[in-house]
Amino acid sequence: MAATIGEQLRLTREERGIPLREISDETRISIHYLEAIELNDYKRLPGGIFNRSFVRAYARCVGYDEKEAVEGYSRYMREKGESGDDVATTPHQSKVYTDAPATRSPILTVVLAIVILGLLTLAALAALHWYQRRSALLLRPALPSVALVSIRADMLHTLDWKADYETVLQ
């Protein structure tokens, strides 16, 4: 019998004549990962609980005992001195190098926020003032049209109607 779980799974698959493509289609596990399981190259797998799940799904698909497959995987990982349950939880740090320091003073941040809010407030007040002046001009009646309405008809019939009309408009 084969020594490692990967070899045992491969032999079981070959005995039943199941191609890797069929296992990949059924389990939705990449052929790349299935080959890594057969070669006991678990570093190519995502890690953590995914490795156990992949081994379990592979075993189920070829008709191998799932519990024995997972135990074989755990035993193999212990023999290699690695933990099969480790999930990478360390955050990936960006590797952008600049000459400027990475942090800014909180006082500077507050001052900049106040300045920006002040500028936005001034812009809003200026827009409001402009809008109010514009609507006041549009609503104010025009003087020449009021003057024309108030001119009496008899003033237009005088000989010097043009001079009277100009005095009314002023």
Secondary structure as GFF3:
##gff-version 3
##sequence-region A 1 170
A	DSSP	alpha_helix	5	16	.	.	.	ID=ss1
A	DSSP	alpha_helix	20	27	.	.	.	ID=ss2
A	DSSP	alpha_helix	31	38	.	.	.	ID=ss3
A	DSSP	three_ten_helix	42	44	.	.	.	ID=ss4
A	DSSP	alpha_helix	49	62	.	.	.	ID=ss5
A	DSSP	alpha_helix	66	79	.	.	.	ID=ss6
A	DSSP	alpha_helix	106	139	.	.	.	ID=ss7
A	DSSP	alpha_helix	143	150	.	.	.	ID=ss8
A	DSSP	alpha_helix	153	156	.	.	.	ID=ss9
A	DSSP	alpha_helix	161	169	.	.	.	ID=ss10
###
